[in-house]
Structure formats: structure tokens, C-alpha cells
Amino acid sequence: MIRTSKYLFALALLAAGGCSTEPREKIPTGPEAGTIPIVWDVVSVDKPGTQSRSLIGPAPEEGQNPDWITLEEACTPTASGGQGEAIGIWADYTYMDTDGQESTMKDVFRGTRLIYQHKESGNPHSDWNYAGSDLYWFIGGRYKFRAYYPQNLADHVVSSTNATTFVIEYPTHEIQEDLLLAYNQVDTNNPLVNLNDPVPLHFSHGLAALRFFVKASYTNSDQLTSCYLQNADSRDFATSGMLAYGTETQPENISWIIGYTPPVTERIYYWSHPGVAFSTDEAGNTVRAMAYTAENATSGDLFTQNNGWVLILPQASSGNLQFCFTTTSGEEAIYRVTIPKITERITASDGSVYESTEYRPGRRYTYTITITEANVDLTLTVADWNERESSYEIVF
């Protein structure tokens, strides 16, 4: 591990070459290893989330009431009023050894926690600092960085991963934390690189999000008492999988390898409540009930921490997934609404419109179920997480 025991790697290189009479051209010249600290700057967070314990977005403009928390707030220690989370850093270091062979050391920053807190003699560019000892550049090699939030997902990083393709397992039925990812690389041999500058991190979201509302189209007053998703076919909707972040040619590419798909008998993301009111009066004024409401929930607390948003794996929509719910007036009767295969209508660069059947990372999908006197209707609105309102809707 490359940490503040900063001369160990340089000593190992010297020891490896101690018996050789060959010139040491392979060891690059430059600042002594371990004298320049590695500092960071979180430049941006794309597609932010809504106000919650874990969904992350940018700082709001002056006068706005934000629907999300910033990454700075999330990574500020709890003693300072923050959420106490941290950013994890996976780093691979590639260098030429004394035999002229290229070698790579994996995960050289293991256990690193990057937090947002002022530190005397720390990062001179921002308050993004290490929770523990500082890290220093080793000159003569290339670094590849994969930053991820939250750092407490470190145990879910697949052991065979590397910084070219970073692989992390994510079970949404056990974890409902916003997953952020960033990539960068630094060649310490490049004369144009100033190692005193911070390494910029541009984060993107790795998950998608769903939210459900229930309302009535006619004069009515009722309460939403439970809900869950259910597969009509066990191969349809997956709740866990592995994210592969980056390839040799596309370092920012995000793809998901689907894992567990619940059987048709399993209630997915089950939630229950004494009753969340929804109503429509004679004047047409409507109050919607939001599923996965946190206050007074009796089951499914895990799925209530994001203000109604349930985080899901980006995946194909089958057209067979069902949203199931109960109401006070319906007692034990279960409403079953089939979620259509279409997830979005996308306008291409040439102006043409095509229909997507994928739940995409960094997108939020809001389904509104309207109970009519004879049936139920379904409407979908779609947007990036940094948009306060969806720009269009799909009526099924």
C-alpha cells in the first residue's frame, strides 16, 4: 500500500537493483517519492437526487429550497453536522521495474476515506481531506483512480477488480444508498502534469430510481396501506447485480451484470403503513398518496429513506413487472398494475423520437396510478435527477 510510510516503495526498488551493475536509467528522475501530497477536488455531481439521507446533488442556487443534499454535506462528519459518509478511492499504480518490465500494483489506497472537513496543513484547494494519514505521489509511474461513494461499500468491491474495470456488487434489497462513481488518471512522468494541482473527480450516478403515487379520478377519500413490486416472470426484474465501470477503450462506461431475479411469489421492496391519505373532492382538488412514505411506516423502512424514491439497478424493462398495492377501503383486495415496457421517449439528434425500454443510470421514473370508477390508469414522468420537474409524461 502506498501511504505515508512513503519511502518503502523507493527502498524496495533500490533493494531490487542492488545486485545489478546495469545503469539505473529505468528509474525516472523527479521529486523524491513521497514528498508531494495527493489532493482532490470534487468538481461536479451529475444528475443529483432528491432530499434524503443518501441521494446526492449540487449546491442549490441562492433562494432555492433544495430537494437533495450535497456530497459535501454527506461527507461532513456527524460531529460537524454532516452525514458522516466518505468517498472511497481505488487506485492502481503502474511502473517500470528495475528489469525494464511494466508492473502494476492494485488497490494501493486501500481503506482510504475522503471526507469534507477542514484540516490544518491539509488540502490547500478545498476542504476535501483524508480521514486518516495523507497520501503522496510516487514519481515514475501512472495512476488510475476509481472514486466511489459511499466508501462503506468497499466490502462489496469484487476482489478481482482493477482500475481499468472497476466492479462492485450492489443488492438493492439490502442497500438503498446513492451510488456515485468517478474516474481519472495521472501520469507522473508527463512534464505537463502539475502534481501540486488537485485531481478532479466528476461523479455520475450508477443507479436509477422509481417513485409511485396513487390518486383517485373521482370524488373519493381513501388511504394507501401497502405496496410492493412483483415479477410476472422470475426472469424479469432484478434486485441485485454487479456494476462494471470502465473498459480499456471507454473508461467512463457503466454496465450492469444482472444477478438475483426474485421468483413470482416474492414481494419486492415490500412496504406497509397505517394509511397514507389520497382524495379528490367535488371541485376536482386532488391529494396524492406517495408510496414508501417514511413517517409511521410499519414495514419496509429500508425503502423509505429516500423521500419515496426506491433505488434500482439500471436494466431492461420487460413489460411484465407489476406494482401491487392495497387501500383501506379495499381491505385485503390487491390492486395489480402492470408496468409497461416503455420507459422513455427519447429525441435523437436528428429530431426523430424513439422509445426506450431501459431504466438508465442517473434517471428518475415517477409512476402515478389513478384509480377510476371502473379501472386504473397509469402515467409515467421521466427526468434526470437534477431536474426538479419532469419535462414530459407518458400516458399509458
C-alpha positions, 0 to 999 in steps of 0.5 A: 500500500502506498501511504505515508510510510512513503519511502518503502516503495523507493527502498524496495526498488533500490533493494531490487537493483542492488545486485545489478551493475546495469545503469539505473536509467529505468528509474525516472528522475523527479521529486523524491517519492513521497514528498508531494501530497495527493489532493482532490477536488470534487468538481461536479455531481451529475444528475443529483437526487432528491432530499434524503439521507443518501441521494446526492446533488449540487449546491442549490442556487441562492433562494432555492429550497433544495430537494437533495443534499450535497456530497459535501454535506454527506461527507461532513462528519456527524460531529460537524453536522454532516452525514458522516459518509466518505468517498472511497478511492481505488487506485492502481499504480503502474511502473517500470521495474528495475528489469525494464518490465511494466508492473502494476500494483492494485488497490494501493489506497486501500481503506482510504476515506475522503471526507469534507472537513477542514484540516490544518496543513491539509488540502490547500484547494478545498476542504476535501481531506483524508480521514486518516494519514495523507497520501503522496505521489510516487514519481515514475509511474501512472495512476488510475483512480476509481472514486466511489461513494459511499466508501462503506461499500468497499466490502462489496468491491469484487476482489478481482477488480482493477482500475481499468474495470472497476466492479462492485456488487450492489443488492438493492434489497439490502442497500438503498444508498446513492451510488456515485462513481468517478474516474481519472488518471495521472501520469507522473512522468508527463512534464505537463502534469502539475502534481501540486494541482488537485485531481478532479473527480466528476461523479455520475450516478450508477443507479436509477430510481422509481417513485409511485403515487396513487390518486383517485379520478373521482370524488373519493377519500381513501388511504394507501396501506401497502405496496410492493413490486412483483415479477410476472416472470422470475426472469424479469426484474432484478434486485441485485447485480454487479456494476462494471465501470470502465473498459480499456477503450471507454473508461467512463462506461457503466454496465450492469451484470444482472444477478438475483431475479426474485421468483413470482411469489416474492414481494419486492421492496415490500412496504406497509403503513397505517394509511397514507391519505389520497382524495379528490373532492367535488371541485376536482382538488386532488391529494396524492398518496406517495408510496414508501412514505417514511413517517409511521411506516410499519414495514419496509423502512429500508425503502423509505429513506429516500423521500419515496424514491426506491433505488434500482439497478439500471436494466431492461424493462420487460413489460411484465413487472407489476406494482401491487398495492392495497387501500383501506377501503379495499381491505385485503383486495390487491390492486395489480398494475402492470408496468409497461415496457416503455420507459422513455421517449427519447429525441435523437439528434436528428429530431426523430423520437424513439422509445426506450425500454431501459431504466438508465443510470442517473434517471428518475421514473415517477409512476402515478396510478389513478384509480377510476370508477371502473379501472386504473390508469397509469402515467409515467414522468421521466427526468434526470435527477437534477431536474426538479420537474419532469419535462414530459409524461407518458400516458399509458 
